Each structure stands twice: as structure tokens, then as C-alpha cells.
Amino acid sequence: GQPQQQPQQQPQPQQQPPPQQRQPAASSAQPAARPAHNPAWSEQVNPENGHTYYWNNSTCESTYTRPADYNPPTTASNGTGSTAAQGSKGPPGANLFVVRKMRRGEYDTFGDEDLRREFGRYGTVLRAGMMVDSETGWSKGYGFVSFSNAADADAALAAVHGSWMDGREMKVEKTHKDGQ
């Protein structure tokens, strides 16, 4: 018989890992492979197609690819209240996308606390946030409200959608991840 030839191994180009940032000793609980969380990034849902994207409120950049420095803490154990202000999503069916209808060039000062106060009438609000333009500080006219249960969200949806709140018509729908 013929001697069998071994297939020749092509040398693989060695990929250089990204340079590691030195982490302070206090954050040694976080794996060194992940850069520190950049709080300017937030996770959003495109209301037109339901896809998750990431928004940077400092640079106004948006991307469908998760940024390397988007690493939010998984628990609110830092005690500063910064993650508590953002709140957390509710169970399936309990998360609402809220739009305050505005014409181009109109400004709105309706903020997170207004949203929490108005929607709090329908149940326990876990999260209430209006998206804000980082340069002007003005509301972008849309935000998210999460309730502790779907029944409260359904009550708010039925009561608020199409109604007027603080001088603006309101459009409310379930977030796309929760179905419509």
C-alpha cells in the first residue's frame, strides 16, 4: 500500500487579545476580561421591529451590537441608588412602551417622576423612565414603564392609551418582547 500523507496544518494567524485595562483592586470580583461598565450605554428596544439595540446618551451613538463596555451590574448591591433609579423590568406582559405625541420642534419637560406618578395610579411601578436628549436635557417624548405584574400593566394600557396626560396625547403599547 501507499503511505498515507498527513494533511498539512496551515499555521493559524495568532489573534492578539485586546489590551486589558487595569482594574482597581476593589472590583476584583468582576472578571478581568470585561471592561468596566460605561453607564452612558443603555439597552433599548426598537418599537418598529422589536430588536434590542444599545444607546449611548453621551455620544448619541446607537448600535445593534452589544458594546464591549456595556456591562451593567447584575445586582443593585452598590448602595448608591444609581441602579435603583433606573429600576428593573417587570415579568412578561408587565412592561409598557409609552409615547407622548409631539410635533417636531416641540419640547417636553415630562420626566421620570411624572411618569412614575401618573402610572403609579394603576399598580406597583418597578421602572419608569423617559428617554432624554443628553445635549438639551429635554425629553425625547418616549419612555418605558414596568409594573410588578401584567394585570396592572393591562389596566394602565387600557386607561392611558389614547388619553391626554399633562397636555399631550399618550400612546401606550406592550414592549415587543412582551408581545402586543
C-alpha positions in Angstrom: 0.0 0.0 0.0 0.7 3.6 -0.3 1.9 5.5 2.8 -0.8 7.8 3.9 0.1 11.5 3.8 -0.8 13.6 6.8 -2.8 16.7 5.9 -0.5 19.7 6.4 -1.7 22.0 9.1 -1.9 25.6 8.0 -0.3 27.9 10.5 -3.2 29.9 12.0 -2.5 33.7 12.5 -2.4 34.4 16.1 -5.1 36.8 17.2 -3.9 39.3 19.8 -6.4 39.7 22.6 -7.5 43.3 23.3 -5.3 45.1 25.7 -6.5 44.5 29.3 -7.4 47.6 31.3 -6.0 47.6 34.7 -8.9 47.1 37.1 -8.7 48.7 40.6 -8.3 46.1 43.3 -11.8 46.9 44.7 -13.5 45.4 41.6 -11.6 42.2 41.6 -15.0 40.4 41.8 -15.6 41.3 38.2 -13.9 39.1 35.6 -10.9 40.9 34.2 -12.0 40.0 30.6 -14.8 42.5 30.8 -14.1 46.3 30.7 -15.7 48.4 33.4 -19.4 49.3 32.7 -19.9 52.6 30.9 -23.2 54.0 32.4 -23.8 56.1 29.2 -24.9 52.9 27.4 -28.4 51.6 27.9 -30.3 48.7 26.3 -33.3 49.7 24.3 -35.9 48.0 22.1 -36.7 49.4 18.6 -40.5 49.9 18.6 -40.7 49.4 14.9 -39.1 45.9 14.7 -38.8 44.7 18.3 -35.0 44.3 18.1 -32.7 45.2 21.0 -30.2 47.9 20.4 -27.8 49.9 22.6 -27.9 53.7 23.0 -25.0 55.9 24.3 -26.5 59.1 25.8 -23.1 60.8 25.8 -22.2 60.3 22.2 -25.7 59.7 20.8 -24.4 56.6 19.2 -26.7 53.6 18.7 -25.7 50.1 17.7 -27.3 46.7 17.4 -24.0 45.1 18.5 -23.5 45.0 22.3 -20.7 47.4 23.1 -17.7 45.9 24.9 -18.1 48.4 27.7 -21.9 47.7 28.2 -21.6 45.5 31.4 -24.2 46.7 33.8 -24.0 45.2 37.3 -26.3 42.2 37.7 -27.4 43.2 41.2 -28.1 46.6 42.8 -25.7 46.0 45.7 -23.6 49.1 45.3 -25.8 51.0 47.7 -25.6 54.3 45.8 -29.1 54.1 44.4 -27.9 54.7 40.9 -29.2 51.4 39.6 -32.4 51.7 41.8 -33.3 54.9 39.9 -33.3 53.0 36.6 -35.4 50.2 38.1 -35.9 46.8 36.6 -38.2 45.2 34.0 -41.3 43.5 35.2 -42.4 40.0 34.5 -43.6 39.1 30.9 -46.6 41.2 30.0 -45.9 43.9 32.6 -43.7 46.2 30.5 -45.0 49.1 28.5 -43.6 51.4 25.8 -45.0 54.9 26.3 -45.1 57.8 23.7 -46.1 61.4 24.4 -47.2 62.6 20.9 -45.3 65.8 20.0 -44.7 67.7 16.8 -41.1 68.2 15.5 -39.5 71.1 17.3 -41.8 70.9 20.4 -40.2 70.4 23.8 -41.4 68.5 26.8 -40.3 68.6 30.4 -42.4 65.5 31.4 -39.9 63.3 33.1 -39.3 60.0 35.0 -41.1 61.1 38.2 -44.1 62.4 36.3 -44.3 59.0 34.5 -44.0 57.1 37.8 -46.6 59.3 39.5 -49.1 59.0 36.6 -48.7 55.3 36.0 -48.5 54.5 39.8 -52.2 55.0 39.9 -52.7 51.6 38.2 -50.3 49.5 40.3 -46.8 49.0 41.6 -44.3 50.6 39.2 -40.8 48.9 39.2 -39.4 51.2 36.5 -40.5 54.5 34.9 -38.1 56.3 32.6 -38.4 58.9 29.8 -35.6 59.0 27.3 -33.8 62.3 27.5 -31.6 64.1 24.9 -28.2 64.4 26.6 -27.3 67.7 25.0 -30.5 69.6 25.7 -31.9 67.7 28.7 -35.3 67.7 27.1 -37.5 64.6 26.9 -37.4 62.7 23.6 -41.1 62.0 24.1 -41.0 58.3 24.8 -40.1 56.0 27.6 -40.8 52.8 29.4 -42.9 51.8 32.4 -42.7 48.3 34.1 -45.2 47.1 36.6 -44.8 44.3 39.1 -47.5 42.3 37.3 -49.2 42.1 33.9 -52.7 42.9 35.3 -51.5 46.3 36.5 -49.8 46.9 33.1 -53.1 45.9 31.3 -55.1 48.3 33.5 -52.7 51.2 32.7 -52.6 50.3 29.0 -56.4 50.4 28.8 -56.7 53.6 30.8 -53.9 55.7 29.4 -53.6 54.7 25.7 -55.3 57.5 23.6 -55.9 59.7 26.7 -54.2 63.1 27.4 -51.7 63.4 30.2 -50.1 66.8 31.1 -51.1 68.4 27.8 -50.1 65.6 25.4 -51.9 62.6 23.9 -50.5 59.3 25.1 -49.7 56.2 23.1 -49.1 53.1 25.1 -48.3 49.5 24.0 -46.7 46.4 25.4 -42.9 46.2 24.7 -42.2 44.0 21.7 -40.5 41.4 23.9 -43.8 41.1 25.9 -46.0 40.8 22.7 -48.7 43.1 21.6 
